[in-house]
Structures are given as C-alpha cells and as structure tokens.
C-alpha cells in the first residue's frame, strides 16, 4: 500500500491509542477497529453498515491482518467498531493525526508550499456537519425563524494546512457545541480561542500563517497571533472594523507609489497597499487587489501582520486567496465526493466525534 511510504508507523500509532475497554474481554485490537473506521471513508462506503456488507470478505480480512501485523479470524462487526468509538476519547485520534502531520513536515513533503518560503498556511473555517429535525443532544445548535426552531444542527471549526495545488489537510478540530442560543458568529469566535491554544500546544515550533475570513478581524485574534508569534492574512471588510477601514481608504490616497500593476492578454491585476495601521496596539498592513477581466471586475482586501512591500505583495495576496481551499478542497470534497461528511454515522456524541476524526485521517491518506 503506497501510503506506507509516507506513514510507515501509522498502524503502530493506531495501536498505541489508550484503549478504554475491559482488557480481559478484547477480541479485536484498536488498530483493527480503527483501520475499519478509516477504510469506511477511504473506500467511500457511505454508511457504517457497509463495513459488514462490503468488507467481510476473505480477501479484505487477509489484507487487514497484514496491515495490522496481527491475526483475526473475522472482520469485526460494525457494531463492534461503534462500541469502541463510543468509549474512545476523541483526543486519541487527534494525537494520531498530529503524528501524521508532523511526519509530513519532517519529511519536507509540504516544504515547497510554505508562504514566502517560511510559513505553513493554515486556513480556519466553520462548516456544517449534521442536521436534525429534532433535538439530538443537549449541545445542538438551533436555527430559528420568527421565534420557531426550524432545525437542530452541529457545526465544526476546522484548521487545515492548505496549498495552491489543492491540499487541505486537517491539523486541528473543534466541535461547536452549544445550547445557549448564541449565534454562529459568537460561537465560532469563542471556539477559535479554544482551538488556538491546542494548535499552539500541538505544534509549538511551527511557523504558521493563519488564513481567516472577515469574522476574525478582531483585536482578540490579533492578540493571539502576537502571543503565539503567528502571522495572519484576514479578509478585511468595511463592516468588520469600520474606523480602521476608513483609515485604510484615507491612507491609500496618501500612498500613490504603493501600487503594482500586472497585465496580460486576459487579466489586469492592480495591487496596492498601506503599512502599519494601529488597532488597539496591534499594527497591521492592508492589501487591495483589483482584478479586471473582460467580463467582470473583482476586488479583494486583506489585512495582515506580515510586512508588505513591492517584493512580496503578490505572494502574500496569493496566500490570502487560498483561504477558499478549506471550503472547496476541504469540506466541499468531504461532503460531496463520497466521504459523506454530513451522514450521521452514530447517535452517540463521542462516537460522532471519533468518526469525524477518522474521516480527517482518511482524507490525509487519500
């Protein structure tokens, strides 16, 4: 299997998870059960029951036994996988994922995708996960209209390393679980603050540039970036920070030399920038890109704590435009290309989280 060239210790990492089951009653090792969960997504089976109907063959069992460096007479039933994932702490597959990302970094598989040759670009975005007509658990979010609840749902905040070639590899996950009626925006920001602590703990030395949407144009996010020595490129909209946005427009008129224009037969790109705008003690630069094609004109504006100049503005702007990769190559593919992200693989809260995390591991392999 070709992925062994990249992750030769993956089975060992799966075997090392903290098994919560009664050790005197264990038939199937953790690696056997976790690999079944991973193959559920690698093979795009679509539902948990397909483990029984599609994978219970002599050929698959032979290969699975080789993969796990052990021997079982049967492929475990999908209910056995479910039971194990109900007991397993979600931190365990997170540790496996962390080892996989560290392996990719150490073998320099992602080296050529670093922004300015230095920073790994990590896009952060919330995505829909599960939707229910009735309350599934006390932590369901609710969608309301005219005082009536339309549906209940679970969302997830993801941080993924993204590249211009289409990679979107999960590095950290935070499940958005609330029952206090907060809006998605309030929840997502609060969840990001929790996520940031774990991201720094898991990858303390990693040089990171966060790619963020306009929701994150806020002083607390800037404070976190300063504290952790992270860089960021954030979509900058007038409504996010009105006073700073007005300041950018005024300063732009005073910096007529801060302009670069690139033309070809089909496209004109005009880059302009303003340096060192102060927001509550945090300084950031602003990039504006106006892109004119024969049929349309598009405008992008970003704020960043990277020092912007004529020698790097184009590369930084390209980095900012990669944020959409987390939606298309990330959650979009996982929803629409057979991974079945929005399928409820369990009704148990812990198992739901573990199935989601195994999906992320399978996607990294894929």
FIDREN-11453 format. One line per field, with one value per residue: residue in three letters; z, x, y negated of N, C-alpha, C in turn; residue number from 1. Coordinates in steps of 0.05 Angstrom, whole numbers, plus 5000, padded with zeros to 4 digits. Example, Ala and Ser with C-alpha at 12.3 -4.5 7.8 and 13.67 -1.06 7.14 Angstrom:
BEGIN
residu = ALA/SER
nup = 5156/5142
neast = 5264/5257
nnorth = 5114/5045
caup = 5156/5143
caeast = 5246/5273
canorth = 5090/5021
cup = 5156/5157
ceast = 5264/5258
cnorth = 5066/4999
num = 1/2
REM end
This chain:
BEGIN
residu = UNK/UNK/UNK/UNK/UNK/UNK/UNK/UNK/UNK/UNK/UNK/UNK/UNK/UNK/UNK/UNK/UNK/UNK/UNK/UNK/UNK/UNK/UNK/UNK/UNK/UNK/UNK/UNK/UNK/UNK/UNK/UNK/UNK/UNK/UNK/UNK/UNK/UNK/UNK/UNK/UNK/UNK/UNK/UNK/UNK/UNK/UNK/UNK/UNK/UNK/UNK/UNK/UNK/UNK/UNK/UNK/UNK/UNK/UNK/UNK/UNK/UNK/UNK/UNK/UNK/UNK/UNK/UNK/UNK/UNK/UNK/UNK/UNK/UNK/UNK/UNK/UNK/UNK/UNK/UNK/UNK/UNK/UNK/UNK/UNK/UNK/UNK/UNK/UNK/UNK/UNK/UNK/UNK/UNK/UNK/UNK/UNK/UNK/UNK/UNK/UNK/UNK/UNK/UNK/UNK/UNK/UNK/UNK/UNK/UNK/UNK/UNK/UNK/UNK/UNK/UNK/UNK/UNK/UNK/UNK/UNK/UNK/UNK/UNK/UNK/UNK/UNK/UNK/UNK/UNK/UNK/UNK/UNK/UNK/UNK/UNK/UNK/UNK/UNK/UNK/UNK/UNK/UNK/UNK/UNK/UNK/UNK/UNK/UNK/UNK/UNK/UNK/UNK/UNK/UNK/UNK/UNK/UNK/UNK/UNK/UNK/UNK/UNK/UNK/UNK/UNK/UNK/UNK/UNK/UNK/UNK/UNK/UNK/UNK/UNK/UNK/UNK/UNK/UNK/UNK/UNK/UNK/UNK/UNK/UNK/UNK/UNK/UNK/UNK/UNK/UNK/UNK/UNK/UNK/UNK/UNK/UNK/UNK/UNK/UNK/UNK/UNK/UNK/UNK/UNK/UNK/UNK/UNK/UNK/UNK/UNK/UNK/UNK/UNK/UNK/UNK/UNK/UNK/UNK/UNK/UNK/UNK/UNK/UNK/UNK/UNK/UNK/UNK/UNK/UNK/UNK/UNK/UNK/UNK/UNK/UNK/UNK/UNK/UNK/UNK/UNK/UNK/UNK/UNK/UNK/UNK/UNK/UNK/UNK/UNK/UNK/UNK/UNK/UNK/UNK/UNK/UNK/UNK/UNK/UNK/UNK/UNK/UNK/UNK/UNK/UNK/UNK/UNK/UNK/UNK/UNK/UNK/UNK/UNK/UNK/UNK/UNK/UNK/UNK/UNK/UNK/UNK/UNK/UNK/UNK/UNK/UNK/UNK/UNK/UNK/UNK/UNK/UNK/UNK/UNK/UNK/UNK/UNK/UNK/UNK/UNK/UNK/UNK/UNK/UNK/UNK/UNK/UNK/UNK/UNK/UNK/UNK/UNK/UNK/UNK/UNK/UNK/UNK/UNK/UNK/UNK/UNK/UNK/UNK/UNK/UNK/UNK/UNK/UNK/UNK/UNK/UNK/UNK/UNK/UNK/UNK/UNK/UNK/UNK/UNK/UNK/UNK/UNK/UNK/UNK/UNK/UNK/UNK/UNK/UNK/UNK/UNK/UNK/UNK/UNK/UNK/UNK/UNK/UNK/UNK/UNK/UNK/UNK/UNK/UNK/UNK
nup = 5000/4981/5016/5059/5049/5062/5113/5150/5203/5217/5231/5280/5310/5312/5343/5391/5417/5474/5501/5523/5537/5573/5586/5591/5558/5506/5437/5387/5366/5379/5332/5290/5292/5286/5236/5205/5212/5186/5133/5121/5103/5067/5026/5011/5030/5052/5092/5159/5164/5118/5128/5146/5102/5057/5071/5095/5075/5053/5025/5039/5095/5098/5078/5116/5163/5151/5148/5200/5227/5255/5275/5259/5259/5235/5204/5243/5267/5248/5292/5333/5321/5327/5383/5405/5389/5416/5467/5463/5476/5442/5437/5427/5370/5351/5368/5336/5285/5292/5294/5242/5211/5231/5212/5156/5155/5175/5136/5096/5059/5052/5044/4999/4994/5030/5053/5029/5032/5085/5122/5142/5114/5145/5141/5170/5186/5194/5187/5165/5196/5218/5213/5244/5251/5300/5368/5379/5419/5483/5467/5417/5365/5345/5291/5280/5264/5264/5318/5320/5321/5268/5254/5283/5293/5283/5282/5259/5273/5234/5225/5174/5138/5078/5008/4944/4906/4919/4966/5029/5091/5151/5214/5263/5303/5326/5358/5350/5399/5430/5472/5486/5455/5427/5371/5307/5294/5343/5371/5337/5340/5395/5398/5366/5398/5437/5405/5385/5428/5434/5383/5385/5426/5405/5360/5374/5354/5301/5244/5230/5186/5191/5153/5146/5150/5147/5196/5235/5240/5288/5352/5394/5365/5338/5383/5400/5357/5361/5412/5404/5364/5311/5242/5202/5151/5136/5113/5098/5112/5106/5145/5187/5217/5221/5231/5224/5172/5144/5156/5127/5074/5072/5081/5037/4994/5005/4993/4937/4909/4926/4891/4846/4782/4740/4677/4628/4568/4582/4633/4682/4738/4794/4847/4911/4972/5043/5099/5168/5203/5262/5311/5371/5394/5363/5303/5233/5162/5100/5042/4977/4922/4857/4807/4739/4689/4622/4626/4679/4742/4799/4869/4922/4991/5042/5109/5146/5188/5167/5140/5088/5022/4958/4940/4960/4959/4920/4928/4981/4973/4940/4978/5013/4980/4980/5021/5009/4996/5038/5040/4990/4970/5019/5063/5023/4987/5022/5034/4986/4953/4964/5015/5052/5094/5120/5138/5191/5226/5274/5334/5382/5420/5430/5395/5346/5342/5340/5292/5256/5262/5245/5192/5177/5182/5144/5099/5096/5083/5034
neast = 5017/5013/5013/5043/5094/5094/5071/5097/5093/5040/5002/5025/5019/4963/4954/4973/4936/4898/4865/4800/4771/4750/4804/4805/4766/4774/4772/4784/4838/4856/4878/4857/4802/4803/4826/4785/4747/4774/4779/4725/4717/4760/4747/4700/4650/4602/4563/4560/4542/4559/4608/4600/4575/4607/4661/4669/4700/4742/4788/4794/4800/4848/4884/4876/4894/4948/4960/4952/4989/4976/4930/4864/4805/4759/4729/4715/4649/4606/4580/4614/4657/4630/4618/4670/4686/4651/4671/4723/4767/4762/4810/4849/4849/4861/4914/4939/4930/4960/5012/5016/5015/5061/5098/5094/5114/5166/5189/5191/5151/5114/5143/5154/5108/5105/5090/5123/5168/5172/5127/5076/5013/4953/4887/4826/4761/4690/4644/4584/4560/4524/4452/4389/4320/4296/4315/4379/4417/4437/4472/4461/4460/4413/4370/4331/4269/4226/4216/4209/4237/4272/4306/4355/4426/4495/4558/4626/4690/4746/4817/4861/4919/4934/4947/4969/4964/4920/4916/4885/4893/4874/4891/4874/4815/4754/4694/4633/4592/4536/4483/4459/4435/4467/4493/4518/4565/4584/4593/4631/4676/4688/4699/4745/4783/4791/4810/4858/4894/4903/4924/4972/4997/5002/5034/5083/5130/5120/5120/5070/5020/4959/4899/4844/4773/4730/4705/4743/4770/4789/4807/4821/4836/4881/4913/4922/4951/4997/5015/5028/5064/5048/5031/4981/4931/4877/4811/4787/4736/4691/4651/4672/4713/4700/4723/4778/4778/4761/4805/4844/4827/4834/4890/4909/4903/4944/4988/5008/5049/5051/5036/5026/5021/4998/4994/4963/4941/4888/4877/4880/4915/4915/4952/4953/4977/4978/5015/5024/4976/4944/4911/4884/4935/4957/4991/4978/4983/4951/4925/4902/4871/4853/4821/4815/4778/4756/4701/4686/4697/4735/4745/4790/4807/4854/4877/4938/4991/5040/5097/5086/5108/5134/5163/5140/5085/5052/5058/5039/4986/4968/4971/4930/4886/4882/4850/4798/4806/4798/4744/4729/4767/4771/4722/4682/4695/4694/4641/4616/4641/4638/4658/4620/4609/4566/4534/4502/4539/4533/4492/4512/4547/4603/4622/4606/4642/4690/4684/4683/4736/4766/4751/4779/4832/4831/4824/4871/4906/4884
nnorth = 5024/4958/4914/4928/4913/4861/4858/4898/4915/4915/4956/4972/4925/4923/4969/4953/4922/4902/4952/4959/5004/5064/5103/5157/5176/5166/5176/5156/5116/5047/5024/5055/5043/4987/4982/5004/4964/4923/4944/4944/4892/4884/4920/4899/4917/4898/4909/4935/4988/5013/5034/5085/5108/5099/5105/5154/5199/5254/5237/5183/5188/5217/5179/5138/5163/5167/5113/5097/5125/5170/5223/5241/5280/5262/5205/5149/5134/5080/5058/5069/5036/4988/4990/4988/4937/4906/4909/4891/4837/4775/4747/4784/4803/4752/4745/4783/4761/4714/4736/4754/4707/4682/4719/4710/4658/4665/4697/4662/4657/4617/4573/4539/4510/4470/4405/4349/4379/4394/4397/4442/4447/4442/4451/4429/4447/4452/4506/4538/4597/4639/4646/4642/4659/4661/4647/4671/4677/4647/4607/4587/4538/4488/4469/4415/4382/4329/4338/4392/4457/4482/4524/4569/4570/4590/4560/4554/4529/4521/4527/4525/4544/4513/4514/4487/4526/4556/4585/4597/4606/4632/4604/4588/4592/4568/4579/4548/4537/4521/4497/4451/4414/4378/4340/4364/4336/4315/4363/4388/4354/4357/4411/4413/4388/4426/4468/4447/4449/4504/4515/4487/4515/4567/4559/4528/4503/4492/4451/4410/4384/4358/4364/4327/4311/4252/4250/4258/4211/4180/4152/4189/4235/4217/4207/4260/4280/4248/4264/4318/4315/4319/4309/4275/4273/4238/4232/4168/4128/4074/4072/4101/4074/4014/3962/3971/3988/3943/3911/3938/3928/3873/3868/3896/3860/3826/3854/3861/3885/3937/3982/4035/4060/4112/4140/4181/4215/4227/4209/4159/4140/4102/4084/4054/4023/4009/3991/4008/3997/3981/4017/4018/4025/4065/4073/4072/4088/4070/4100/4088/4116/4107/4138/4143/4171/4189/4197/4185/4151/4155/4147/4151/4149/4151/4156/4159/4183/4190/4159/4117/4105/4082/4125/4172/4170/4194/4250/4254/4238/4280/4321/4304/4313/4367/4383/4401/4453/4487/4492/4512/4554/4577/4582/4583/4625/4667/4669/4679/4717/4771/4782/4769/4732/4707/4747/4781/4821/4844/4842/4830/4782/4782/4821/4798/4755/4784/4814/4771/4752/4796/4794/4748/4766/4807/4776/4747/4789/4803
caup = 5000/4976/5037/5078/5044/5075/5141/5156/5230/5223/5247/5307/5323/5318/5364/5417/5430/5501/5497/5547/5541/5591/5572/5591/5540/5480/5415/5365/5375/5370/5304/5273/5292/5275/5207/5193/5210/5165/5107/5116/5088/5044/5005/5005/5034/5055/5117/5177/5159/5095/5138/5147/5076/5037/5079/5108/5055/5059/5014/5056/5121/5094/5076/5142/5182/5144/5155/5229/5238/5274/5262/5268/5241/5222/5204/5264/5260/5250/5319/5350/5315/5341/5412/5412/5385/5438/5491/5458/5478/5416/5437/5416/5341/5347/5371/5311/5264/5297/5285/5212/5201/5238/5194/5131/5158/5178/5111/5078/5038/5049/5045/4976/4995/5052/5044/5030/5039/5114/5138/5134/5113/5158/5138/5192/5176/5205/5167/5174/5199/5220/5215/5254/5253/5328/5384/5381/5445/5496/5456/5390/5358/5334/5271/5287/5247/5276/5344/5318/5314/5242/5256/5301/5277/5295/5264/5266/5265/5224/5217/5155/5122/5051/4988/4918/4890/4926/4991/5052/5110/5178/5235/5289/5301/5350/5353/5360/5414/5448/5476/5499/5436/5414/5342/5296/5295/5371/5377/5321/5351/5421/5393/5355/5420/5449/5386/5382/5450/5428/5360/5394/5443/5388/5341/5387/5339/5273/5234/5219/5177/5191/5132/5161/5138/5160/5223/5253/5241/5315/5368/5409/5347/5335/5408/5400/5337/5373/5434/5394/5343/5286/5223/5193/5128/5143/5095/5111/5102/5118/5168/5209/5234/5204/5234/5212/5143/5135/5158/5104/5050/5073/5078/5010/4977/5012/4985/4908/4899/4935/4871/4826/4762/4723/4655/4606/4548/4592/4660/4694/4767/4807/4876/4927/5000/5064/5121/5196/5215/5290/5323/5399/5400/5343/5277/5210/5136/5084/5014/4960/4895/4838/4784/4718/4666/4601/4633/4706/4758/4826/4888/4946/5010/5065/5130/5153/5205/5151/5129/5059/5005/4930/4934/4969/4960/4902/4942/5004/4963/4932/5003/5022/4963/4985/5043/4999/4992/5061/5034/4965/4972/5046/5070/5000/4977/5043/5034/4960/4937/4974/5043/5066/5119/5133/5146/5220/5229/5301/5350/5406/5417/5429/5370/5324/5341/5331/5264/5242/5263/5228/5165/5171/5179/5118/5078/5094/5068/5007
caeast = 5000/5032/5014/5063/5119/5092/5065/5104/5086/5012/4989/5036/5006/4935/4955/4981/4915/4891/4841/4784/4755/4759/4826/4800/4744/4780/4776/4797/4857/4848/4886/4838/4777/4808/4830/4759/4735/4788/4771/4698/4719/4778/4733/4675/4628/4578/4549/4574/4533/4573/4631/4592/4566/4627/4688/4670/4709/4768/4810/4798/4810/4876/4899/4874/4912/4975/4963/4952/5010/4964/4912/4837/4791/4737/4729/4697/4623/4606/4571/4638/4671/4614/4622/4697/4688/4635/4687/4749/4768/4769/4837/4866/4854/4875/4943/4948/4931/4983/5036/5016/5023/5089/5113/5095/5131/5194/5199/5191/5131/5099/5163/5153/5083/5106/5087/5148/5188/5175/5103/5055/4988/4932/4861/4807/4734/4669/4629/4562/4567/4500/4427/4368/4293/4290/4340/4395/4431/4435/4491/4454/4454/4387/4364/4305/4257/4201/4213/4205/4261/4269/4321/4378/4449/4522/4579/4654/4711/4769/4842/4874/4941/4925/4967/4959/4959/4894/4915/4872/4898/4865/4911/4861/4786/4738/4666/4617/4571/4524/4454/4451/4423/4485/4494/4541/4589/4594/4603/4655/4699/4695/4712/4771/4801/4798/4825/4884/4910/4912/4941/4999/5008/5009/5055/5094/5152/5112/5115/5042/5005/4930/4883/4819/4753/4727/4695/4765/4783/4782/4831/4829/4850/4907/4928/4930/4973/5021/5024/5038/5083/5036/5023/4954/4921/4848/4793/4782/4712/4684/4634/4686/4726/4694/4742/4804/4774/4761/4833/4858/4819/4847/4919/4914/4905/4969/5010/5004/5071/5048/5019/5038/5001/5007/4976/4967/4920/4861/4872/4895/4915/4926/4957/4961/4980/4982/5030/5023/4951/4943/4885/4887/4963/4967/4995/4975/4984/4928/4930/4879/4875/4831/4826/4796/4776/4738/4673/4680/4717/4734/4761/4797/4821/4862/4894/4959/5014/5064/5106/5080/5123/5132/5176/5126/5056/5038/5058/5021/4958/4962/4965/4903/4865/4880/4831/4775/4813/4787/4716/4726/4783/4768/4695/4666/4702/4686/4612/4604/4657/4637/4665/4594/4614/4541/4519/4505/4549/4526/4476/4527/4562/4631/4627/4604/4667/4712/4680/4692/4765/4776/4747/4801/4856/4828/4827/4900/4917/4873
canorth = 5000/4936/4894/4936/4898/4835/4862/4926/4922/4909/4977/4970/4902/4931/4989/4941/4906/4911/4969/4958/5028/5085/5117/5186/5183/5154/5194/5141/5095/5020/5018/5069/5028/4960/4985/5008/4938/4907/4955/4935/4867/4887/4934/4884/4936/4882/4914/4954/5016/5024/5049/5113/5119/5096/5112/5180/5219/5266/5221/5159/5197/5224/5154/5124/5176/5159/5085/5094/5142/5189/5243/5245/5299/5248/5175/5141/5124/5051/5051/5071/5011/4967/4992/4979/4908/4894/4909/4879/4808/4763/4738/4805/4799/4726/4750/4797/4741/4697/4750/4755/4680/4679/4735/4696/4635/4674/4708/4639/4661/4592/4551/4521/4496/4450/4377/4334/4398/4395/4402/4461/4433/4457/4437/4435/4442/4469/4520/4554/4626/4655/4631/4660/4646/4659/4644/4696/4677/4620/4588/4580/4511/4486/4449/4405/4361/4319/4350/4421/4473/4496/4549/4571/4577/4590/4549/4560/4510/4536/4514/4543/4535/4512/4508/4479/4550/4567/4600/4585/4627/4624/4604/4585/4593/4561/4583/4525/4550/4501/4498/4426/4395/4359/4340/4379/4320/4315/4390/4394/4339/4369/4437/4408/4382/4452/4483/4435/4459/4531/4514/4479/4537/4590/4551/4504/4490/4490/4424/4411/4361/4364/4352/4323/4294/4226/4254/4258/4184/4171/4148/4214/4253/4204/4212/4288/4282/4235/4280/4343/4309/4328/4289/4279/4258/4239/4217/4143/4116/4048/4076/4114/4054/3991/3940/3978/3990/3915/3902/3950/3913/3846/3871/3905/3836/3813/3872/3867/3902/3965/3995/4052/4069/4134/4143/4200/4212/4232/4201/4137/4142/4078/4087/4031/4030/3989/4002/4000/3986/3988/4024/4026/4033/4084/4060/4090/4076/4076/4105/4087/4126/4103/4157/4137/4189/4178/4199/4177/4137/4166/4132/4166/4133/4167/4145/4179/4173/4193/4134/4117/4087/4089/4151/4195/4166/4213/4276/4253/4238/4308/4336/4297/4325/4396/4390/4415/4481/4503/4497/4528/4579/4588/4591/4588/4652/4686/4671/4686/4735/4798/4784/4768/4717/4699/4771/4787/4848/4854/4824/4825/4758/4788/4836/4779/4741/4802/4819/4747/4750/4817/4784/4730/4783/4820/4755/4742/4812/4802
cup = 5000/4999/5059/5073/5058/5105/5149/5184/5237/5239/5276/5322/5330/5341/5391/5429/5457/5500/5523/5554/5563/5577/5572/5571/5512/5459/5392/5376/5365/5340/5284/5270/5280/5245/5193/5191/5189/5137/5100/5099/5064/5021/4998/5008/5040/5080/5133/5171/5136/5104/5138/5119/5054/5045/5092/5087/5063/5049/5031/5083/5119/5093/5102/5162/5176/5152/5185/5243/5260/5260/5275/5249/5226/5222/5225/5253/5264/5278/5338/5346/5330/5371/5421/5410/5404/5463/5488/5461/5452/5415/5425/5386/5334/5349/5346/5288/5267/5288/5255/5201/5208/5220/5166/5132/5160/5152/5088/5055/5032/5046/5023/4976/5017/5041/5049/5037/5069/5129/5126/5135/5124/5157/5160/5182/5190/5182/5180/5175/5199/5224/5224/5255/5283/5344/5387/5408/5458/5483/5427/5388/5345/5312/5275/5266/5259/5302/5344/5310/5288/5242/5276/5285/5294/5274/5276/5256/5258/5219/5199/5141/5093/5032/4961/4900/4898/4951/5012/5074/5138/5198/5263/5284/5327/5343/5366/5373/5434/5450/5488/5480/5424/5384/5333/5299/5323/5378/5362/5332/5378/5418/5382/5378/5435/5431/5384/5404/5444/5403/5367/5410/5426/5369/5352/5371/5310/5266/5219/5209/5175/5167/5143/5145/5155/5188/5243/5253/5267/5332/5383/5391/5341/5359/5409/5380/5348/5395/5425/5371/5316/5268/5214/5168/5130/5123/5110/5097/5118/5144/5192/5228/5219/5207/5221/5182/5131/5135/5134/5079/5049/5068/5049/4991/4981/5003/4955/4896/4907/4916/4852/4807/4744/4702/4638/4587/4559/4619/4667/4724/4778/4837/4888/4956/5017/5087/5148/5204/5243/5299/5351/5405/5381/5316/5254/5184/5121/5055/5000/4932/4879/4813/4763/4695/4646/4610/4662/4720/4787/4844/4913/4965/5034/5085/5139/5171/5192/5141/5099/5045/4976/4923/4943/4968/4943/4916/4966/4995/4953/4956/5013/5006/4967/5007/5034/4995/5014/5055/5010/4968/5000/5051/5045/4989/4997/5044/5008/4944/4950/5003/5062/5093/5134/5140/5175/5224/5256/5313/5376/5402/5414/5403/5346/5321/5330/5301/5247/5240/5246/5198/5158/5167/5151/5095/5075/5078/5039/4991
ceast = 5018/5034/5034/5089/5118/5087/5071/5097/5057/4998/4999/5022/4977/4935/4961/4959/4907/4864/4825/4769/4767/4779/4822/4779/4749/4786/4792/4814/4847/4855/4867/4813/4781/4812/4803/4745/4748/4780/4742/4698/4738/4764/4706/4651/4601/4562/4564/4567/4548/4599/4625/4587/4587/4655/4691/4677/4736/4791/4815/4809/4840/4893/4899/4892/4941/4980/4966/4974/5000/4946/4885/4823/4768/4742/4708/4671/4623/4596/4595/4655/4657/4619/4649/4698/4670/4652/4713/4748/4776/4798/4856/4870/4866/4905/4954/4950/4955/5009/5039/5025/5052/5107/5116/5114/5161/5206/5198/5172/5115/5117/5159/5127/5083/5105/5113/5172/5191/5151/5085/5028/4966/4906/4842/4779/4715/4654/4606/4569/4541/4475/4406/4342/4286/4317/4354/4408/4429/4453/4484/4451/4426/4385/4335/4295/4230/4195/4209/4231/4255/4282/4344/4402/4475/4541/4606/4672/4736/4793/4856/4898/4932/4949/4954/4953/4933/4893/4900/4872/4892/4887/4898/4831/4774/4709/4650/4592/4560/4494/4443/4440/4441/4485/4519/4567/4601/4606/4630/4679/4708/4709/4740/4791/4809/4816/4854/4903/4921/4930/4970/5012/5017/5032/5069/5115/5144/5108/5089/5034/4976/4917/4854/4799/4748/4716/4718/4781/4775/4807/4839/4844/4878/4925/4938/4954/4999/5032/5038/5059/5074/5032/4994/4949/4890/4833/4785/4758/4705/4668/4649/4698/4723/4714/4769/4801/4774/4790/4849/4852/4832/4877/4926/4918/4932/4994/5007/5026/5069/5029/5036/5016/5013/4986/4983/4944/4892/4856/4890/4892/4929/4928/4965/4962/4984/4995/5022/4998/4949/4914/4889/4915/4974/4968/4992/4977/4959/4936/4903/4887/4850/4838/4805/4799/4757/4709/4666/4703/4713/4753/4765/4812/4828/4878/4914/4980/5040/5072/5104/5097/5121/5144/5160/5095/5041/5036/5039/4992/4950/4956/4938/4881/4863/4860/4807/4781/4801/4758/4713/4741/4780/4740/4678/4670/4691/4655/4602/4619/4659/4645/4641/4596/4588/4523/4523/4514/4543/4506/4490/4546/4592/4638/4625/4630/4690/4709/4690/4723/4778/4772/4771/4827/4855/4833/4856/4913/4909/4887
cnorth = 4975/4917/4902/4922/4872/4838/4891/4935/4918/4930/4977/4948/4909/4951/4977/4924/4919/4926/4969/4983/5046/5103/5147/5195/5173/5176/5180/5118/5068/5014/5031/5052/5000/4961/4989/4981/4921/4917/4948/4910/4870/4900/4922/4902/4922/4886/4936/4983/5029/5039/5078/5124/5117/5106/5140/5202/5230/5249/5197/5167/5204/5198/5138/5136/5169/5130/5081/5110/5161/5208/5244/5263/5285/5218/5167/5129/5094/5042/5052/5045/4988/4967/4981/4949/4893/4890/4892/4848/4795/4752/4758/4804/4772/4729/4764/4778/4722/4710/4751/4729/4675/4695/4721/4672/4644/4684/4687/4642/4635/4568/4530/4504/4474/4422/4362/4353/4404/4405/4423/4446/4451/4441/4447/4428/4461/4482/4535/4584/4643/4637/4651/4644/4643/4657/4671/4699/4649/4599/4579/4549/4511/4464/4441/4384/4354/4333/4380/4434/4488/4523/4547/4579/4577/4578/4556/4537/4525/4517/4533/4529/4536/4505/4501/4503/4565/4584/4583/4605/4618/4626/4600/4582/4584/4563/4561/4536/4530/4506/4473/4405/4375/4361/4356/4363/4319/4342/4395/4379/4351/4396/4434/4402/4407/4468/4473/4445/4487/4532/4507/4501/4560/4583/4526/4489/4484/4460/4424/4384/4369/4350/4351/4307/4270/4228/4251/4231/4172/4170/4174/4233/4243/4209/4240/4292/4270/4253/4305/4340/4321/4304/4295/4263/4260/4222/4192/4130/4091/4052/4088/4094/4027/3968/3946/3980/3962/3904/3913/3935/3885/3848/3880/3881/3822/3830/3880/3884/3931/3980/4011/4062/4090/4138/4167/4197/4214/4219/4177/4138/4117/4082/4060/4038/4005/4003/3991/3984/3997/3994/4035/4038/4054/4070/4080/4074/4085/4079/4102/4098/4122/4119/4152/4156/4178/4177/4191/4164/4146/4151/4149/4146/4151/4149/4167/4166/4180/4165/4134/4097/4096/4116/4175/4193/4187/4241/4276/4253/4266/4325/4330/4310/4355/4403/4406/4445/4498/4509/4516/4555/4592/4598/4597/4616/4672/4689/4684/4707/4763/4802/4782/4755/4712/4723/4776/4816/4860/4834/4817/4801/4764/4802/4818/4764/4759/4810/4795/4746/4772/4809/4765/4745/4796/4800/4748/4764/4809/4780
num = 1/2/3/4/5/6/7/8/9/10/11/12/13/14/15/16/17/18/19/20/21/22/23/24/25/26/27/28/29/30/31/32/33/34/35/36/37/38/39/40/41/42/43/44/45/46/47/48/49/50/51/52/53/54/55/56/57/58/59/60/61/62/63/64/65/66/67/68/69/70/71/72/73/74/75/76/77/78/79/80/81/82/83/84/85/86/87/88/89/90/91/92/93/94/95/96/97/98/99/100/101/102/103/104/105/106/107/108/109/110/111/112/113/114/115/116/117/118/119/120/121/122/123/124/125/126/127/128/129/130/131/132/133/134/135/136/137/138/139/140/141/142/143/144/145/146/147/148/149/150/151/152/153/154/155/156/157/158/159/160/161/162/163/164/165/166/167/168/169/170/171/172/173/174/175/176/177/178/179/180/181/182/183/184/185/186/187/188/189/190/191/192/193/194/195/196/197/198/199/200/201/202/203/204/205/206/207/208/209/210/211/212/213/214/215/216/217/218/219/220/221/222/223/224/225/226/227/228/229/230/231/232/233/234/235/236/237/238/239/240/241/242/243/244/245/246/247/248/249/250/251/252/253/254/255/256/257/258/259/260/261/262/263/264/265/266/267/268/269/270/271/272/273/274/275/276/277/278/279/280/281/282/283/284/285/286/287/288/289/290/291/292/293/294/295/296/297/298/299/300/301/302/303/304/305/306/307/308/309/310/311/312/313/314/315/316/317/318/319/320/321/322/323/324/325/326/327/328/329/330/331/332/333/334/335/336/337/338/339/340/341/342/343/344/345/346/347/348/349/350/351/352/353/354/355/356/357/358/359/360/361/362/363/364/365/366
REM end
